[in-house]
Amino acid sequence: MNKHIKTAADLVTSHEQTRAGFIEAALAKNYKAQPYIEQAKTLKSLASQAAYPLELLNIAEIRNSLLTASGLSDKSFKYFTEEDKTEAIKNLISEFLDPAGENFVNELVYRFLLIKGDSLGGSMRNYVGSVAQMKFVRKILSILSMQRITVQILFKEDKKFNKWQTLAYEDDFKRVDDIVAIYWNINSQNKSYDRVLFFNATIPLVKNNIDISLYKGDTVMFKGGKIVNDNDLAIMFGELKGGIDPAGADEHWKTGNSALERIRDAFRAYPIKTSFIAAAIEKKMATEIYNQLSEGILSNAANITVDRQLTSYCDWLIKL
């Protein structure tokens, strides 16, 4: 169990931590919205050349933006002919822009931003999860670096070719969002201490995607991810939930707990460990997590927003 978790209350995300998480997400959302806002400003400038809505069809530079405002996603474009696209724009014009009268350009910009905002919402949900993973990976890297343990990193673009790199800690830290796997050995004289940590992998025995996987083995044995086919090499599997909203905390725990139960059931013939780390932990789920820790069902857990807990968890993982 995490040495910084003495009671269930230690796991609960405080009001201050929740507030800090929301502020961090809000700043990130504003930053990520900048490209869309700039596009909207450009769209307004170009669309203002039209004297009436139907003239918008004559401005080639804004055609894709008109399609976006009509509700079509970029992915859907390939399924439409140019005639279909024109029809979609005409529907936008007749249903929404014409009724807006002289304010049709503003109406166009509002609808463009509405659709882009929906897209931003989806990317932000992914971003929140990736931020949690980045915090986790950075903590792992910092501990390894401070102990002068050599690491090798596998980046997304190199996974297919199993091409690992040894870079300076500062360089790994900057590219943390591109890391898919980390290799280390806390005892370089003994190959039995070879460890590979990787993320978001489908484990054949479980037939599900698992957030955190730790296996015995080196970079060659990893085989671009094929190490998952050797169940005897599995050490630990963990669930990571990065959402900070308390309203979704219990659901995240239910989902994560169910996934961990499936893992333990699938690997019942193997001595694997399981863990759970999350940003939003409420009282009820904190009690359930703590009880599982006390009973040895969960091997470890941590609240990501509590640095001492995250540090202890990562130190434990490195030494497994």
N, C-alpha and C positions, 0 to 999 in steps of 0.2 A: 504493500500500500504506500501511497505518496506520504512522505514523512511530514508534510505540511497540512495534511488533512487529519485532524484529530476528532472532529465531529461532522455531522452532516451540514451544519451551518457554515463550515469553512468552504464548502463547495458553492454556496449560493452567490450569485452575481449581485453585487451591491448596486444601489441606486447610482452612485458616482460612476461605477464601471459601465453601467448601462448607458448613462448619459454620454460618457466619453465615446462609447461605441457608436451611438447615433450621430454624434458630431463628426466623427471620423468618416462615417458613411455619407453624411450630408456633404462634406467637403469633397469627397471622392466623386459624388454624383454631380456636383457643380463642375468639377474639373472635366469629367467625362462628357458633360453636356455641351461644353464649349464648341466642339466641332459642329454640332447640330445648330447651335445658335448662329454661328458664322454662316452656315449654309442658308438658314432662314433669312438672315439679313441680305445675303446675296440674291436669294429668290425674290425678296420684296423689291430690290432695286431693279432687277431684270423684268419682273412682272409688271412693274409700273409703266413700262413702255406701251402696254396694251390699253387701248381706250375703252374696251368692253371685254367681258370674259372670253368670248369665243376667239378673240385675237390672240389669246395665250397659246393657242395651238400653233401659231406662226413663229413662236420663239423657241428655236431648237434647243437652246442651252438649258431650258427649264423643263424639258419633256419628262425626264426621269423624276424630277421633283413633283411634277403634276401627277404622275402615276403614284408616287408615294402618298400624296395628299388624297388621292382617290381611294386609298386603303390597300393598295397592292404592295406586298413585300418585295424586296430585291430578289429573293429566292424564287418568287412566283413568275418573274419576268420571262423566264425561258419557256414557260408553258403557254405564252400568249403570242399571237401574231401581231404585227404592227397595227393591223386593222382592229384587233381586239383591244389593244392598248388605247388606240384613239377613241374607241367606243367607251372605255372606262373613263377617260378624261372628259368626254362629252357628258357622261352621266354626272360627273362631279360638277361640271359647269351648270347643267340644267337644274340639278337638285339643290345645290348649295351656293354656287357663286352668283348666278343670275339673281336669286332672291335677295342677295346681300346688297344689290344696287351698286352705288359708287364705292362702297366699302369692300368690293369683291377681292381686292388684293390682300387686304388684312385677313379676310375670311380664308383665303388660300393659305396664307402663312400660318394661321392658327391651326388649320387642319394638317398641314405639313408637320408642325411641331407636335401635334397630338399623336400622330402615327409614330414619329421618331421617339417621342416620350415613352410610348409603349415598348418600343425596341430597347430603349435605355433601361427601362425597368427590368427587362429580362436579363440584360447584360450586367446590371447591378446585382441581381441575385447571384449570378455566377461569380461576380467580383467579390462579394462578401465571403463566399466559400473559399475563393482563392487567397484572400487576405489572411484568413485563418491558417491556411496551409503555409503561406509565406512566413508568417510569424513562427510557426512550428519549425519550419526548415531553417530559418535564420537562427533560432535557438540551438538547434542541433549543430549547425556549422560553428556557432560561436563557442560552444563547449569543446568541440573537437579541436578547434583552432587554439584555444587557450591551453589545452593539454598537449599541443604540438603533435596531434595524431594526424598523419597524412590521410587525406581523403581523395577519392576520385569521383568525378561528377559526370552524370549522363544527362545531356540536354535533349529536349524534345526532338530537334532536327537530327540528332545523332542516334536515336534509339534504334531505328531500323537497321543500322549498320553496327550496333553495339560499340560505338566509338566513344570511349571514356576520356575525360581530360583531367589533368591535375593543374589547377589554377591557384592563384593567390586567394586567400580568404576574402579580401575586399572585392575581387572580381566575381567570386561565387555569390557573394552577398548581393551585388548589383543585379545579377541575372537569376535571382532566386525563383522568379515566376516561370522560368523556362526549365527548371530542374525536374526531372522525372525519377531519378534514382541517385543514391549516394552509397559509396562503398568506403569502409574503413576497417581497421584491425587494431584493437587496443593493445595487442601483444604481437608485434611484427615478427617475432621469432616462432610463432605458433599459428599455423594456417587454420587451426580449429576455431580461431577467433575471427575469421573472415566474416563480415556482415554486409548485407545489401539491404538498404531501406528504399522502398519505392511506393508510389502513390497511384490511386485510382486504377487498380488492376483487377481484371476478372479472374478469379481463382476457380479453376475447373471443378474441384471437389465441391465447392459451394455453389457454383454457377451464378455468382453475383459479383458485382463490382464492389471492391473493398477499398476504403479510403487509405489506410496505412497497412503496409505489409513489410515484415522483417524476416529475412531468410538467411541461413548459413550459406556462405559461398563468396566467390570473388567475381570480378568483372567478366571473366571468361565464362564462368558457370551461369551468369545471368542470362546470356544468350539473347539479348534484346527483349527480355521479358519471359522467355520460355522456361525459366527456372520455376515458375508456378506449377509446372507439371510434375515436379518432384516434391511430394508431400512430406517426405522425411526431412527436408531442409527447412520447413516452415518453423518459425519461432514464435512470432506474435502478430496478431491482427488487431487493428484498432479502427474505431469510428471517430470521425472528426466533424463537428457541427459548428460552423462559424457564425450563424445568424445571431444577432444581438437582441432582437425583439423578444421581450418576455412572453408575448402572446403566442409565439410559435415554439417556445422552449419545450413544453411537454410533448408536442407532436414530434419534435426532433429526437427527443429521448426515446419515445415509443418506436420510431423508425430505426434508430441506432441500436436500441436494445434487441429488437426483433432480428436485426442483421447479425448481431453478436451471438444470439441464441442459435441461429442457423449455422454460424461458423463453428461454434462449440459442438453442435450436433454432428456436423459433417466431419470434423476432425477429432471425434471422440476417441479414436484409436491412436491419436498422436498427442504428445505432451505440449500442446501449444498454449500460449497465453493470450488473453484478450484485454482490451483497454478502451476507455471512452474519454474523449476530451471535447469540451464545448465552451462557447462564449457565454451563452445565456443558460443559466441553471437556476431554476426556481426551487422553492422549499420542498414541495412534494417529491419532485424528481431527485433532489439532492439526497433526501432520505432513502429513496430506493437505490440510488447509486452507492451511497455509503453502506447500506445493508449488504449489497452485493460484494463490496470490497471486504467487509468484515467476515463474510461467509466464504471468501475465496473464489467466488464466481467470477468477479472481475479481478484481474491481476493489478490494474492500476487505473487511475483517473486523474483528471486535472481540469481546473477552470482556466481557460486560456487567458482570461483577463487578469489573473493573479500570477504575476511573474515568478514568484517563488515556487508555486505549484507546477508551472510549465517547465521551469528549470529542473526541478526534481524529477519530473516525468521524463524529460529528455535524457537526463543523466542516467536514469534507470534503464531506458531503452538502449542507450549506447553500450551499457555493460551487460546486456542480456547475452 
